[in-house]
Amino acid sequence: MEAKVPGDSRATLPPPPEGTCPGATGAAAASQLAPQTHPTTTSLPIAEIGVGTTGFGIFFILFGMLLYFDSVLLAFGNLLFLTGLSLIIGLRRTFSFFFQRHKFKGTSFFLGGVVIVLLRWPLLGMCLETYGFFSLFRGFFPVAFGFLGSASNIPFLSAVQKDGRSQGTDLDPQANAGSRQDCWEQRPRAHERKSRD
């Protein structure tokens, strides 16, 4: 590195950052400094929009069922749900999920129910959709119930569950068996004491 001479108009540049080529300038140097990201199948904003769209679809389906199977709300909810699902996981994965050979029966009932709801037969369409939904997603139910059953994964519920156990309000009959046994052993003795006096 050169020493700067007073009156010299040349500016001394700092050394390039580590990991960059010394001769790289402009876009090449900026691309070397940019953090490396992993490519994803869908970008984050599209997946977030898909989650919102799916949520609105479920809301409209439930609201349509609440209003005595209103066909317009159910049809709108079905379209939003399917659109949101395809935005979350992508079109290719959505088609590969629905059109697998072993899921053909569930897919035909589910999509047939959607078509029948769109043709303004909401009660029959929702019955077909429900059967198709349970047929398609039956592999996910044990995982979902297992997750919901273990409250240790959810911070607030795990704290409530720990407080309940420390206060002795546990519903497990084996957990407090020792304290119950002690209680039953003490009762006859207290009764014997009263009869002696």
Secondary structure per residue as TSV (DSSP state, phi and psi in degrees):
chain	resnum	aa	ss	phi	psi
A	1	M	-	360.0	135.6
A	2	E	-	-82.2	148.2
A	3	A	-	-81.9	140.9
A	4	K	-	-80.8	126.0
A	5	V	-	-91.7	134.0
A	6	P	T	-60.1	136.3
A	7	G	T	88.4	-1.8
A	8	D	-	-82.9	128.2
A	9	S	-	-85.5	-8.7
A	10	R	-	-76.1	133.2
A	11	A	-	-89.7	138.9
A	12	T	-	-89.4	127.6
A	13	L	-	-90.0	144.3
A	14	P	-	-69.9	158.8
A	15	P	-	-66.1	150.9
A	16	P	-	-66.5	151.6
A	17	P	-	-62.3	158.1
A	18	E	T	-65.8	145.4
A	19	G	T	89.1	1.6
A	20	T	S	-112.7	157.3
A	21	C	-	-76.4	137.3
A	22	P	T	-63.5	-29.6
A	23	G	T	-92.9	-1.1
A	24	A	-	-75.9	135.3
A	25	T	-	-135.3	160.9
A	26	G	T	67.1	-130.1
A	27	A	H	-66.7	-33.2
A	28	A	H	-65.5	-41.2
A	29	A	H	-69.6	-38.6
A	30	A	H	-66.0	-36.5
A	31	S	H	-70.5	-28.0
A	32	Q	H	-75.7	-27.9
A	33	L	H	-86.0	-19.8
A	34	A	S	-67.3	142.3
A	35	P	-	-66.9	142.5
A	36	Q	-	-81.3	128.6
A	37	T	-	-116.1	154.7
A	38	H	-	-87.9	137.7
A	39	P	-	-69.6	141.2
A	40	T	-	-117.5	162.1
A	41	T	S	-72.3	-38.1
A	42	T	S	-128.2	147.4
A	43	S	-	-78.2	157.7
A	44	L	H	-60.7	-45.3
A	45	P	H	-61.7	-35.8
A	46	I	H	-67.7	-39.3
A	47	A	H	-66.9	-37.8
A	48	E	H	-65.8	-39.7
A	49	I	H	-63.7	-38.5
A	50	G	H	-63.8	-39.4
A	51	V	H	-63.9	-43.5
A	52	G	H	-63.7	-42.2
A	53	T	H	-65.6	-41.0
A	54	T	H	-65.2	-40.6
A	55	G	H	-61.9	-44.0
A	56	F	H	-65.0	-36.1
A	57	G	H	-62.4	-44.9
A	58	I	H	-64.6	-39.8
A	59	F	H	-60.5	-47.1
A	60	F	H	-67.0	-34.5
A	61	I	H	-65.3	-46.9
A	62	L	H	-65.8	-39.6
A	63	F	H	-66.2	-38.6
A	64	G	H	-66.0	-35.4
A	65	M	H	-70.9	-35.3
A	66	L	H	-65.6	-34.0
A	67	L	T	-92.1	43.7
A	68	Y	T	56.4	50.0
A	69	F	-	57.2	56.5
A	70	D	-	-68.1	119.2
A	71	S	H	-66.9	-33.4
A	72	V	H	-69.3	-45.4
A	73	L	H	-65.8	-39.9
A	74	L	H	-65.5	-42.0
A	75	A	H	-65.0	-43.0
A	76	F	H	-64.0	-41.2
A	77	G	H	-64.0	-40.1
A	78	N	H	-63.1	-44.9
A	79	L	H	-64.7	-41.1
A	80	L	H	-66.6	-39.3
A	81	F	H	-63.3	-47.7
A	82	L	H	-67.5	-37.3
A	83	T	H	-65.0	-44.7
A	84	G	H	-63.8	-39.4
A	85	L	H	-63.1	-41.1
A	86	S	H	-71.2	-28.4
A	87	L	H	-73.7	-32.3
A	88	I	H	-72.8	-51.6
A	89	I	H	-104.0	-5.1
A	90	G	-	94.9	155.0
A	91	L	H	-66.5	-43.7
A	92	R	H	-63.3	-45.4
A	93	R	H	-69.6	-31.3
A	94	T	H	-65.1	-47.0
A	95	F	H	-64.9	-39.1
A	96	S	H	-69.0	-29.0
A	97	F	H	-70.8	-48.4
A	98	F	H	-74.1	-31.7
A	99	F	T	-108.2	40.6
A	100	Q	-	-83.1	152.0
A	101	R	G	-62.2	-41.9
A	102	H	G	-78.5	-9.3
A	103	K	G	-107.4	13.5
A	104	F	H	-65.2	-38.2
A	105	K	H	-64.3	-48.0
A	106	G	H	-64.8	-38.6
A	107	T	H	-64.7	-42.4
A	108	S	H	-65.8	-39.8
A	109	F	H	-68.1	-42.6
A	110	F	H	-65.9	-52.8
A	111	L	H	-70.2	-32.0
A	112	G	H	-64.0	-38.7
A	113	G	H	-64.7	-38.1
A	114	V	H	-62.2	-44.4
A	115	V	H	-64.2	-40.7
A	116	I	H	-68.5	-35.2
A	117	V	H	-64.7	-40.4
A	118	L	H	-65.7	-26.3
A	119	L	T	-86.5	11.3
A	120	R	T	69.9	39.3
A	121	W	-	-120.3	73.9
A	122	P	H	-68.3	-38.2
A	123	L	H	-67.6	-47.3
A	124	L	H	-64.9	-41.8
A	125	G	H	-63.1	-41.8
A	126	M	H	-69.8	-33.0
A	127	C	H	-64.4	-44.5
A	128	L	H	-65.2	-41.1
A	129	E	H	-63.2	-40.8
A	130	T	H	-63.6	-45.2
A	131	Y	H	-62.8	-44.2
A	132	G	H	-64.0	-38.3
A	133	F	H	-62.8	-47.6
A	134	F	H	-67.1	-32.5
A	135	S	H	-71.1	-38.1
A	136	L	H	-72.6	-43.5
A	137	F	S	-103.5	18.3
A	138	R	T	-65.8	-23.4
A	139	G	T	-73.3	-22.3
A	140	F	T	-87.7	-19.9
A	141	F	H	-63.6	-44.0
A	142	P	H	-61.2	-36.5
A	143	V	H	-67.1	-43.6
A	144	A	H	-66.4	-43.1
A	145	F	H	-69.2	-33.7
A	146	G	H	-64.9	-38.9
A	147	F	H	-67.6	-44.1
A	148	L	H	-69.5	-29.9
A	149	G	H	-72.5	-27.8
A	150	S	-	-93.7	99.9
A	151	A	G	-75.1	-5.7
A	152	S	G	-70.9	-16.5
A	153	N	G	-81.9	-18.1
A	154	I	S	-106.1	118.9
A	155	P	H	-56.8	-49.6
A	156	F	H	-66.7	-43.8
A	157	L	H	-68.2	-33.2
A	158	S	H	-67.0	-35.9
A	159	A	H	-67.0	-40.9
A	160	V	H	-65.7	-40.8
A	161	Q	H	-65.8	-40.0
A	162	K	H	-65.5	-40.2
A	163	D	H	-64.2	-39.2
A	164	G	H	-64.4	-37.7
A	165	R	H	-70.4	-36.1
A	166	S	H	-72.2	-24.6
A	167	Q	T	-90.6	-1.5
A	168	G	T	81.7	20.5
A	169	T	-	-97.2	22.1
A	170	D	-	-70.4	138.3
A	171	L	-	-86.4	-1.5
A	172	D	-	-76.2	119.3
A	173	P	T	-68.1	-26.2
A	174	Q	T	-78.1	-22.1
A	175	A	T	-66.7	-40.2
A	176	N	T	-107.0	22.7
A	177	A	H	-64.2	-37.6
A	178	G	H	-64.6	-43.1
A	179	S	H	-69.0	-34.2
A	180	R	H	-67.5	-40.8
A	181	Q	H	-62.4	-42.8
A	182	D	H	-62.1	-38.6
A	183	C	H	-64.3	-44.2
A	184	W	H	-69.6	-30.4
A	185	E	H	-71.7	-30.2
A	186	Q	H	-79.5	-29.6
A	187	R	H	-60.8	-50.3
A	188	P	H	-61.4	-34.1
A	189	R	H	-65.7	-40.3
A	190	A	H	-66.2	-36.9
A	191	H	H	-68.7	-37.5
A	192	E	H	-65.3	-36.2
A	193	R	H	-64.4	-39.9
A	194	K	H	-67.8	-35.8
A	195	S	H	-73.4	-26.3
A	196	R	H	-72.1	-33.3
A	197	D	-	-75.4	360.0
